[in-house]
Amino acid sequence: MYPWWVKVVRKLEASFITCLIVAIVLATSTLYFHDLSVLQENWGKSLKRQIDSLQSNKNSLVAQNEDLEDQYTTLTIQFTDLTANYTALKSQYTDLFQNYTSLKGQYDEVTTNYISLEKYQNLQTNYTNLEAQYGSVQSNYTILQADHATLQAQYNYLQSLYDNLQAEYNDYVMTYQRLRDEINHRWDEQNLELFITPEDSSVDSLVLSITGGWSNTSDWNEYWDDSKAMYDWVVSNIEYRYDGLYPMLPFDPSGSVDYWSEMFQFPNETIDLEKGDCEDMAILLCSMIRNYNDMQYWAECIGITSYKSSHLGVQIPVADDNLVIFDPAGGYYSSDFWGDIVFNDISTEINNWLDHWKPTMGNDVYVDLVFCDQIHETFTSTTDYIAWMYSR
């Protein structure tokens, strides 16, 4: 509980605060109403000035409206006059357009008639000229008709001469082609198969004279003895001779003749001449062996080449991937120390033969060719050749 005097003090404080708030409110209200009176007076003056300005603008707009009504009345009268003039001009235009259309049709008709008349006059002139030319042509035709029989007879005679000359020319061309083929195939390595001739009578007689024939076809010792005998005969009886210049005829007779220092002989020619180079000896021996075995077993020419030169020998494939080589021009054949024929595997024997030629032909020598009367194969390396041999 507070003392009594504290309560009295607190009541006095509350009354004082209340009186203070009332005084502040009265003062504020007095100032507000004073300012409001001043504001209303100023707003009334401003509003009067705006009303006076609007009244002046209204009077000006009324005057302008009266002027515009006068102008509208004038323009309406002018529009009515222009409409009447337009209607009159449109009627006149319609009449004029109809007259133009009528005149245009008449003009087109007159133009068409004029052109037709002009063409007729030109045709008449042309007809007259053609009639005169026809008379001249008719006269010339009569003259030419009289000469036709003579010209036809001359033509027939010339045609007969031409046909005879054409036949002679065709015979000449065929004769030249046969001669060219006969001459050129001696150096054409595309037709090497033609040079292996086991059925030639000269080859047959020579094989019989050397071996007497293969008397017992199951005796392989006889076969290899007789093959060695044929090899020895070629080595002993065919003199090695380098080829000379050989002509190569052109495709057309008007061309020039070339000369090659390499050519192939047929076996019968090598037998008759008793001379030839390595390929001539190899071709002869291959033909003899093929004749001996009645073309039942392989005997093939094998070619080797290097940067320096080329060479040809004979190979005989043997069972179990073995190989025998006869090289009459090189004095080489597959043999042992005592000179007996031996069968080495393909890779071993071909490398033995290449080693035989490396001192002469160079270390780059490789197998590039195998052919006989039934095959013709070319190779880019000895490895290529060996793979082909093992795959046969």
Secondary structure, DSSP 8 states (H G I E B T S, - for coil): ---HHHHHHHHHHHHHHHHHHHHHHHHHHHHHHHHHHHHHHHHHHHHHHHHHHHHHHHHHHHHHHHHHHHHHHHHHHHHHHHHHHHHHHHHHHHHHHHHHHHHHHHHHHHHHHHHHHHHHHHHHHHHHHHHHHHHHHHHHHHHHHHHHHHHHHHHHHHHHHHHHHHHHHHHHHHHHHHHHHHHHTTT-GGGGGGG--TT-HHHHHHHHHHH---S-TT-HHHHHHHHHHHHHHHHHHSEE-----EEE--SSTTS--EEES-----HHHHHHHTEE-HHHHHHHHHHHHHHHTTT-S--EEEEEE-SS-EEEEEEEEETTTEEEEEETTTTEESB-TTS-B--EEHHHHHHHHHHHHHHHH-TT-EEEEEE-SS-EEE-SSHHHHHHHHHH-
